[in-house]
């Protein structure tokens, strides 16, 4: 398999974007996020592609941001500033940095073609910020989705949770960070369909191929019409606050001590302690890295 962080393929009128870090559970780095954005642009411009499938290699969609290595992060904002003292935090620089990721995720939302997320294994933390920008989510019956960072180290930046779930459910899952299994996600309307893990890829591809029988302008206009309803409900303003608050939560004293404990106690043990009181994210053999 290619060592590109995101693979692009077109087949039978469908563009496939595959996150390609299976050894790291497809965790997000700057290169991965840029690869997704570039792939969406390529699919948008393609005459042949009528729908897009976003998926992960190795049986895992994505286990969130890579917190264990330097992701080579870039930012479009580099205004003059003094050399910061140790521990200083510039909220504007942080907001621009995370906002750059949000803008790239939102290319999925803005793509005029249907985008389907193929959720296998784990879809945790920042991966949910990405996946919930898609038009439909198809989930394997043994997969889980959730936003565990809300327990100590983040807020959702695209903040699609509240718009896709409503007030009660958004509070249920964001205040606790609890995972949703596939059956629950289907029951509460977070995902469109659930299939056995071995059948999921074929079912997603078959569904995506059907969009070639609908005029492209019909698909674009109906997607735009649905999306603007949520835009009018304040989606972009909520994302602005979510992205800013995410930076705040990562720079509280609790969050800084939590990050420092990685070096003294080990990353995996710290993650286990975060999740142990809630009884999830750590009970499966293929538990996520982030």
C-alpha positions as CSV (number, residue, x, y, z in Angstrom):
1,X,0.0,0.0,0.0
2,X,1.2,3.5,-0.7
3,X,2.7,5.5,2.1
4,X,0.6,8.5,1.3
5,X,-1.4,9.7,4.4
6,X,-4.6,9.7,2.4
7,X,-5.3,7.5,-0.7
8,X,-7.5,8.7,-3.5
9,X,-9.3,6.3,-5.9
10,X,-12.3,6.6,-8.3
11,X,-14.3,3.6,-9.2
12,X,-17.8,3.2,-10.7
13,X,-18.7,6.9,-10.2
14,X,-17.5,6.9,-6.6
15,X,-14.4,8.7,-5.2
16,X,-12.8,6.9,-2.2
17,X,-10.7,8.8,0.3
18,X,-8.9,6.4,2.6
19,X,-7.0,7.5,5.7
20,X,-3.8,5.6,5.5
21,X,-2.1,5.3,8.9
22,X,-3.4,1.9,10.0
23,X,-0.4,1.4,12.3
24,X,-1.5,4.5,14.2
25,X,-5.2,3.8,13.9
26,X,-5.4,6.5,11.2
27,X,-4.9,9.3,13.8
28,X,-5.0,12.8,12.5
29,X,-1.9,14.8,11.6
30,X,-1.6,17.9,9.5
31,X,-0.7,15.7,6.5
32,X,-3.8,13.6,7.0
33,X,-6.1,16.5,7.3
34,X,-4.6,18.2,4.3
35,X,-4.9,15.0,2.3
36,X,-8.6,14.8,3.1
37,X,-9.1,18.4,2.0
38,X,-7.2,17.9,-1.2
39,X,-9.1,14.7,-1.9
40,X,-12.4,16.4,-1.4
41,X,-11.3,19.2,-3.8
42,X,-10.3,16.5,-6.3
43,X,-13.6,14.7,-6.0
44,X,-15.5,17.9,-6.3
45,X,-13.7,18.7,-9.6
46,X,-14.1,15.2,-11.0
47,X,-16.5,14.8,-13.9
48,X,-16.9,11.1,-13.2
49,X,-17.3,11.0,-9.4
50,X,-20.9,11.5,-8.3
51,X,-20.4,10.6,-4.6
52,X,-17.6,10.4,-2.1
53,X,-16.8,7.7,0.5
54,X,-14.5,8.6,3.5
55,X,-13.0,5.6,5.2
56,X,-9.9,4.3,7.1
57,X,-7.4,1.6,6.3
58,X,-7.0,-1.4,8.5
59,X,-10.5,-1.7,9.8
60,X,-10.5,1.5,11.8
61,X,-11.9,4.8,10.7
62,X,-9.9,7.1,12.9
63,X,-8.9,7.3,16.6
64,X,-8.8,11.1,16.8
65,X,-5.8,13.4,16.8
66,X,-2.3,12.0,17.2
67,X,-1.2,13.2,20.6
68,X,1.9,11.1,20.8
69,X,4.1,12.6,18.0
70,X,4.8,15.9,16.3
71,X,2.2,16.1,13.5
72,X,4.1,18.8,11.6
73,X,1.2,21.2,12.1
74,X,0.9,24.3,10.0
75,X,-1.2,27.5,10.5
76,X,-2.2,30.1,8.0
77,X,-1.7,32.8,10.7
78,X,1.8,34.0,11.6
79,X,1.5,37.6,12.7
80,X,4.5,39.3,14.4
81,X,4.7,38.4,18.0
82,X,7.3,38.5,20.8
83,X,9.1,35.4,21.9
84,X,6.6,33.8,24.3
85,X,7.7,33.1,27.8
86,X,7.5,29.4,29.0
87,X,3.9,28.3,29.4
88,X,2.4,31.3,27.6
89,X,-0.7,30.7,25.4
90,X,-1.8,32.9,22.5
91,X,-5.5,32.3,22.1
92,X,-5.7,33.9,18.7
93,X,-2.8,31.8,17.3
94,X,-4.4,28.7,18.8
95,X,-7.8,29.6,17.3
96,X,-6.3,30.2,13.9
97,X,-4.4,26.9,14.1
98,X,-7.5,24.8,15.1
99,X,-9.7,26.9,12.8
100,X,-7.5,25.8,9.9
101,X,-8.4,22.2,10.6
102,X,-12.1,23.1,10.9
103,X,-12.1,24.8,7.5
104,X,-10.5,21.8,6.0
105,X,-13.1,19.4,7.6
106,X,-15.9,21.7,6.4
107,X,-14.9,21.1,2.8
108,X,-16.9,17.9,3.2
109,X,-19.9,19.9,4.3
110,X,-19.5,22.3,1.4
111,X,-18.8,19.6,-1.3
112,X,-21.7,19.6,-3.8
113,X,-21.6,15.8,-3.9
114,X,-22.9,13.4,-1.2
115,X,-20.1,12.3,1.2
116,X,-20.6,9.0,3.1
117,X,-18.5,8.2,6.2
118,X,-17.7,4.5,6.5
119,X,-17.2,4.0,10.2
120,X,-15.3,0.9,11.3
121,X,-13.6,0.3,14.6
122,X,-13.1,3.6,16.3
123,X,-14.4,7.1,15.5
124,X,-13.2,9.1,18.6
125,X,-12.5,12.7,19.5
126,X,-11.4,14.8,16.5
127,X,-12.4,11.9,14.2
128,X,-16.0,12.7,15.1
129,X,-15.4,16.4,14.2
130,X,-14.5,15.1,10.8
131,X,-17.1,12.3,10.3
132,X,-20.1,14.3,11.4
133,X,-19.4,16.8,8.6
134,X,-20.3,14.0,6.2
135,X,-23.8,13.7,4.7
136,X,-24.5,10.2,5.9
137,X,-22.8,7.8,8.3
138,X,-22.8,4.0,7.7
139,X,-21.4,2.1,10.7
140,X,-20.1,-1.4,11.4
141,X,-22.0,-3.2,14.0
142,X,-18.9,-3.5,16.3
143,X,-17.8,0.1,15.8
144,X,-18.0,3.0,18.4
145,X,-18.2,6.7,18.1
146,X,-17.7,9.4,20.8
147,X,-16.0,12.5,22.1
148,X,-13.9,11.3,25.0
149,X,-11.7,14.5,25.1
150,X,-14.7,16.4,26.6
151,X,-13.7,14.7,29.9
152,X,-10.6,16.8,30.3
153,X,-9.0,18.0,27.1
154,X,-11.2,19.5,24.4
155,X,-14.5,20.6,23.0
156,X,-15.8,19.6,19.5
157,X,-14.6,22.1,17.0
158,X,-17.1,21.5,14.2
159,X,-19.7,21.0,16.9
160,X,-22.0,18.9,14.7
161,X,-23.1,16.9,17.6
162,X,-25.8,19.3,18.8
163,X,-27.1,19.8,15.3
164,X,-27.3,16.1,14.5
165,X,-28.6,15.0,17.9
166,X,-30.5,17.8,19.6
167,X,-30.1,19.3,23.0
168,X,-30.8,16.3,25.3
169,X,-28.6,13.8,23.5
170,X,-25.8,16.3,22.8
171,X,-25.6,16.9,26.5
172,X,-25.8,13.2,27.4
173,X,-22.8,12.4,25.2
174,X,-20.7,15.5,25.4
175,X,-20.9,16.2,29.1
176,X,-19.8,12.6,29.8
177,X,-17.7,11.8,26.8
178,X,-19.4,8.4,26.7
179,X,-19.1,6.2,23.7
180,X,-22.0,5.2,21.4
181,X,-22.1,1.7,20.1
182,X,-23.5,1.2,16.6
183,X,-26.9,0.0,17.8
184,X,-27.4,3.1,20.0
185,X,-26.1,5.5,17.2
186,X,-28.7,4.1,14.8
187,X,-31.5,4.2,17.4
188,X,-31.0,7.9,18.2
189,X,-30.5,8.9,14.5
190,X,-26.8,9.7,14.5
191,X,-26.1,7.2,11.7
192,X,-28.1,6.1,8.6
193,X,-27.4,2.4,8.6
194,X,-25.5,-0.3,10.5
195,X,-24.2,-3.5,8.9
196,X,-22.0,-6.4,9.9
197,X,-18.4,-5.3,9.8
198,X,-17.6,-7.8,7.0
199,X,-20.4,-6.4,4.8
200,X,-20.0,-2.7,5.5
201,X,-17.7,-1.7,2.7
202,X,-19.8,-3.4,0.0
203,X,-23.0,-1.9,1.4
204,X,-21.5,1.6,1.4
205,X,-20.1,1.3,-2.1
206,X,-23.5,0.0,-3.4
207,X,-25.3,2.9,-1.8
208,X,-22.8,5.5,-3.1
209,X,-23.1,4.1,-6.7
210,X,-26.8,4.8,-6.7
211,X,-26.2,8.6,-6.7
212,X,-25.0,8.4,-10.3
213,X,-28.7,8.0,-11.3
214,X,-29.6,11.4,-9.9
215,X,-28.6,14.6,-11.8
216,X,-25.5,16.3,-10.2
217,X,-27.3,19.6,-10.0
218,X,-30.2,18.0,-8.1
219,X,-27.8,16.5,-5.5
220,X,-26.0,19.8,-5.1
221,X,-29.1,21.9,-4.7
222,X,-30.8,19.5,-2.2
223,X,-27.6,19.3,-0.1
224,X,-27.2,23.1,-0.2
225,X,-30.9,23.5,0.8
226,X,-30.6,21.2,3.8
227,X,-27.2,22.6,4.9
228,X,-28.4,26.2,4.8
229,X,-31.1,25.4,7.3
230,X,-28.4,24.4,9.8
231,X,-26.3,27.4,8.8
232,X,-29.3,29.6,9.7
233,X,-29.5,28.0,13.1
234,X,-26.0,29.3,14.0
235,X,-23.8,26.5,12.9
236,X,-20.8,28.7,12.0
237,X,-21.1,30.8,15.2
238,X,-21.2,27.6,17.3
239,X,-18.1,26.3,15.4
240,X,-16.3,29.6,16.2
241,X,-17.0,29.2,19.9
242,X,-16.3,25.5,19.9
243,X,-12.9,26.0,18.2
244,X,-11.9,28.8,20.6
245,X,-13.2,26.9,23.7
246,X,-11.2,23.8,22.6
247,X,-8.0,25.9,22.9
248,X,-9.1,27.1,26.4
249,X,-9.8,23.6,27.6
250,X,-6.4,22.4,26.4
251,X,-4.7,25.1,28.5
252,X,-6.4,24.7,31.9
253,X,-4.2,23.7,34.8
254,X,-6.0,20.3,34.8
255,X,-5.3,19.8,31.1
256,X,-1.6,20.8,31.4
257,X,-1.1,18.4,34.3
258,X,-2.8,15.7,32.4
259,X,-0.5,16.1,29.4
260,X,2.5,16.2,31.7
261,X,1.5,12.9,33.2
262,X,2.1,11.2,29.8
263,X,5.9,11.3,30.4
264,X,5.7,10.1,34.0
265,X,3.0,7.4,33.8
266,X,2.8,6.5,30.2
267,X,0.3,7.6,27.5
268,X,-1.9,4.5,27.5
269,X,-2.2,4.3,31.3
270,X,-3.3,8.0,31.5
271,X,-5.9,7.4,28.8
272,X,-7.1,4.3,30.7
273,X,-7.5,6.3,33.9
274,X,-9.5,9.0,32.1
275,X,-11.9,6.4,30.7
276,X,-12.1,3.9,33.5
277,X,-14.9,5.6,35.6
278,X,-17.1,5.6,32.5
279,X,-16.5,1.9,31.6
280,X,-15.7,2.5,27.9
281,X,-13.0,3.2,25.4
282,X,-10.7,0.6,27.0
283,X,-12.5,-2.7,27.1
284,X,-11.9,-3.9,23.6
285,X,-8.7,-5.5,22.4
286,X,-8.3,-2.9,19.6
287,X,-8.6,0.1,21.9
288,X,-7.8,3.5,20.4
289,X,-4.5,5.2,20.7
290,X,-6.0,8.6,21.5
